[in-house]
Amino acid sequence: MLKRLVIIGAAVGGAIFLRNKAKQQQAEQDLWTAATDDVQAPVAPAAPAATQVSVPADAAADGDEAPAAS
């Protein structure tokens, strides 16, 4: 009779251990999935037109720019 109780106790203890182990593995998998979700890179905003630098057409025609290095 005592042998049966020991075997039943061991089976219940093993089942509880396996259940807890499965829960732990699922929690780790959920954490890994959340950490490696697809993350899209932020899109750089377009620069406003007021900050763009351009050379006036008449200055370029007058040759006011430095000569290019040869």
Residue frames relative to the residue before (quaternion, step in Angstrom):
aa qw qx qy qz dx dy dz
M 1.0000 0.0000 0.0000 0.0000 0.00 0.00 0.00
L 0.6599 0.5066 -0.3080 0.4615 3.58 0.93 -0.86
K 0.6047 0.5607 -0.3474 0.4464 3.58 1.08 -0.73
R 0.6537 0.5172 -0.3120 0.4559 3.57 0.95 -0.87
L 0.6523 0.5097 -0.3188 0.4616 3.58 0.94 -0.83
V 0.6380 0.5161 -0.3200 0.4734 3.58 1.02 -0.80
I 0.6653 0.4949 -0.3060 0.4678 3.59 0.92 -0.86
I 0.6574 0.4897 -0.3130 0.4796 3.61 0.95 -0.85
G 0.6445 0.5196 -0.3167 0.4630 3.60 0.97 -0.81
A 0.6573 0.4991 -0.3078 0.4734 3.56 0.99 -0.85
A 0.6465 0.5159 -0.3224 0.4605 3.59 1.00 -0.79
V 0.6573 0.4902 -0.3081 0.4825 3.59 0.95 -0.86
G 0.6528 0.5094 -0.3123 0.4656 3.60 0.94 -0.85
G 0.6524 0.5078 -0.3094 0.4698 3.59 1.00 -0.80
A 0.6463 0.5163 -0.3188 0.4627 3.57 1.00 -0.80
I 0.6481 0.5046 -0.3142 0.4761 3.59 0.98 -0.83
F 0.6389 0.5284 -0.3224 0.4567 3.58 0.96 -0.87
L 0.6860 0.4815 -0.2868 0.4640 3.60 0.88 -0.95
R 0.6310 0.5291 -0.3365 0.4568 3.58 1.02 -0.74
N 0.6696 0.4891 -0.2972 0.4733 3.59 0.93 -0.89
K 0.6319 0.5277 -0.3278 0.4635 3.58 1.02 -0.77
A 0.6547 0.5052 -0.3107 0.4686 3.60 0.98 -0.83
K 0.6362 0.5176 -0.3254 0.4705 3.61 1.02 -0.78
Q 0.6506 0.5173 -0.3117 0.4604 3.57 0.99 -0.86
Q 0.6646 0.4947 -0.3053 0.4694 3.59 0.93 -0.85
Q 0.6457 0.5089 -0.3255 0.4670 3.59 1.02 -0.77
A 0.6362 0.5197 -0.3276 0.4667 3.59 1.00 -0.78
E 0.6532 0.5000 -0.3127 0.4749 3.59 0.98 -0.80
Q 0.6421 0.5167 -0.3172 0.4692 3.59 1.03 -0.80
D 0.6413 0.5149 -0.3192 0.4708 3.59 1.00 -0.81
L 0.6445 0.5129 -0.3160 0.4709 3.58 1.00 -0.83
W 0.6522 0.5120 -0.3072 0.4670 3.58 0.94 -0.89
T 0.6504 0.5135 -0.3145 0.4630 3.58 0.95 -0.87
A 0.6656 0.4932 -0.3052 0.4697 3.59 0.94 -0.85
A 0.6808 0.4988 -0.2939 0.4486 3.59 0.98 -0.80
T 0.7694 0.3364 -0.1858 0.5103 3.59 1.08 -0.59
D 0.2371 0.7730 -0.5470 0.2169 3.59 1.13 0.59
D 0.5866 -0.5587 0.4399 0.3875 3.55 -1.19 0.50
V 0.0537 -0.7843 0.6181 -0.0078 3.54 -0.68 1.12
Q 0.2626 -0.7747 0.5553 0.1500 3.56 -0.65 1.08
A 0.5009 -0.6466 0.4865 0.3072 3.53 -1.04 0.82
P 0.5074 -0.6447 0.4636 0.3346 3.59 -0.97 0.75
V 0.4192 -0.6906 0.5331 0.2512 3.55 -1.06 0.79
A 0.4205 -0.7052 0.5113 0.2539 3.57 -0.83 1.01
P 0.4463 -0.6921 0.4886 0.2882 3.61 -0.83 0.90
A 0.5247 -0.6213 0.4785 0.3313 3.55 -1.12 0.67
A 0.4916 -0.6564 0.4859 0.3024 3.56 -1.03 0.80
P 0.5018 -0.6448 0.4748 0.3270 3.60 -0.95 0.80
A 0.6113 -0.5881 0.3904 0.3578 3.58 -1.11 0.67
A 0.6144 0.5775 -0.3498 0.4082 3.62 1.08 -0.64
T 0.7142 0.4485 -0.2764 0.4609 3.64 1.05 -0.51
Q 0.5343 0.6155 -0.4219 0.3971 3.59 1.22 -0.08
V 0.2912 -0.7594 0.5627 0.1480 3.56 -0.94 0.94
S 0.0493 0.7873 -0.6133 0.0411 3.54 -0.91 0.93
V 0.4228 -0.6761 0.5441 0.2609 3.54 -1.21 0.54
P 0.4566 -0.6786 0.4920 0.2984 3.60 -0.78 0.95
A 0.5920 -0.6087 0.4025 0.3421 3.57 -1.05 0.77
D 0.6754 0.4962 -0.3160 0.4447 3.62 0.91 -0.80
A 0.6246 0.5260 -0.3440 0.4635 3.64 1.07 -0.61
A 0.6533 0.5013 -0.3149 0.4718 3.57 1.00 -0.74
A 0.6632 0.5025 -0.3024 0.4650 3.58 1.05 -0.73
D 0.6636 0.5139 -0.3021 0.4520 3.60 1.09 -0.66
G 0.4628 -0.6925 0.4474 0.3257 3.59 1.18 -0.28
D 0.3203 0.7744 -0.4890 0.2420 3.58 1.17 0.52
E 0.5903 0.5792 -0.3771 0.4170 3.59 1.17 -0.31
A 0.5671 -0.5785 0.4566 0.3678 3.58 -1.19 0.53
P 0.5242 -0.6360 0.4565 0.3352 3.61 -1.01 0.73
A 0.5209 -0.6354 0.4694 0.3233 3.55 -1.08 0.69
A 0.4981 -0.6470 0.4844 0.3141 3.59 -1.06 0.71
S 0.3106 -0.7687 0.5330 0.1686 3.55 -0.92 0.90
